[in-house]
Amino acid sequence: MNEMETIQITIENIPESDLKTKYGSEENIGFGQIKTDRMFTASYKNGSWQDLTIKKYAPIVLDPTAVCLHYGQTIFEGQKAFRTKDGHINLFRAEKNIARFNLSAKRMMMPEIDPEIYKKGLKELLKLEKDWAPKSKGSSIYIRPVMIGTEPSIGLRASNEYLFYIILLPSKAYFPEILKIYVSEEYIRSAKGGFGSAKTGGNYGGSLLIGQKAKDKGFHAVLWLDAIHRRYVEEVGAMNIFFVYNDIVYTTPLEHDTIVHGITRESALTILQDFGYTVKKEALAIEDIIIGIKEGTLTESFGTGTAASIAPVGSLFYQGDDHIINDFTIGSLTKKLTKKLLDIQYGHVPDPYNWIVRVV
Ligand SMILES: *Cc1c(COP(=O)(O)O)cnc(C)c1O
């Protein structure tokens, strides 16, 4: 028997009358407003993961002193599954999400989840919910795995009990808006030695204030600079960032551990190399980027992330001026890269990288 077979999941029966009506038209799916009927849950008690269950999607009851509510023991992932033309469900690079989830867990003093439990729970859930997978072009099932410290304890220490759950959120195609980005000089997101590479609640809570200020001024997102020099470009909201100088593509390196190690970033790097581009993982200084834009040597910029896939960047607002990239149009490399990635994800072209697993 392999390990997958030894993992037992209890699947609770949901009466037909309790199932939600699925959208007739996919027009109004939006992003993350709709949840499917079921969720996968597992709890961690006495040093092990137990009670693996697929049950009806429902609120969670927590003690008011639950550790996650006070001391931030919350981590999550964001990944996607895609419906192919012939009705199968493709899961993209799930093992990467699982590995990153466990890195976030370690950093936040939370227990790792057995990758086989995560994988099997997710696959079984997707199989049961496959009819929720939207069909319209560019749509997907957004997958949100979460872990929270649930033990009641007002004392400052790690929880001894945890809840892991996976929910599925059918999502429409992300509209490829050309991003107007605000470069943050006054606020920072993370510093070397901090926890910037973990997908943990605090990293996002801390970004909301400047994010809203930027939105109020008409910007879509904030570009973070490094905490020490306020100079080197880090990442954007929930996206990594790329800058194209003709046939050389730059993106932020991972070694300082201040940015999230994006799976779309890594996939883009692989595809770009295969396109014949030189990829450089080097931190660029914001003033050099501005010079590159002014002189026309910086030809394109885009962000990468699961939700948005590849998002073209049209301008950077820095020190009072908007710096327009590529006449505020989507660059040819950005287009070509987006198409290649989506074609692989939807199974329109062969997957030379083994990134896709057919779940059902
Ligand atoms: C999730 C995330 C990314 C992108 O990671 P992907 O694996 O490509 O989705 C980038 N930056 C931050 C801050 C994120 O939370």
The ligand as an SDF file (V2000), in Angstrom:
LIG
                    3D

 15 15  0  0  0  0  0  0  0  0999 V2000
    1.2230   34.7800   -2.7770 C   0  0  0  0  0  0  0  0  0  0  0  0
    2.1190   35.9470   -2.9640 C   0  0  0  0  0  0  0  0  0  0  0  0
    2.9160   36.1280   -4.1130 C   0  0  0  0  0  0  0  0  0  0  0  0
    2.7860   35.2680   -5.3450 C   0  0  0  0  0  0  0  0  0  0  0  0
    3.0010   33.9250   -5.1430 O   0  0  0  0  0  0  0  0  0  0  0  0
    2.3990   32.8770   -6.1990 P   0  0  0  0  0  0  0  0  0  0  0  0
    2.8770   31.5760   -5.7010 O   0  0  0  0  0  0  0  0  0  0  0  0
    2.9240   33.2360   -7.5250 O   0  0  0  0  0  0  0  0  0  0  0  0
    0.9210   33.0260   -6.1340 O   0  0  0  0  0  0  0  0  0  0  0  0
    3.7930   37.1920   -4.1520 C   0  0  0  0  0  0  0  0  0  0  0  0
    3.8760   38.0650   -3.1290 N   0  0  0  0  0  0  0  0  0  0  0  0
    3.1220   37.9490   -2.0210 C   0  0  0  0  0  0  0  0  0  0  0  0
    3.2670   38.9390   -0.9420 C   0  0  0  0  0  0  0  0  0  0  0  0
    2.2060   36.9000   -1.9170 C   0  0  0  0  0  0  0  0  0  0  0  0
    1.4440   36.8070   -0.8270 O   0  0  0  0  0  0  0  0  0  0  0  0
  1  2  1  0
  2  3  1  0
  2 14  2  0
  3  4  1  0
  3 10  2  0
  4  5  1  0
  5  6  1  0
  6  7  2  0
  6  8  1  0
  6  9  1  0
 10 11  1  0
 11 12  2  0
 12 13  1  0
 12 14  1  0
 14 15  1  0
M  END
$$$$
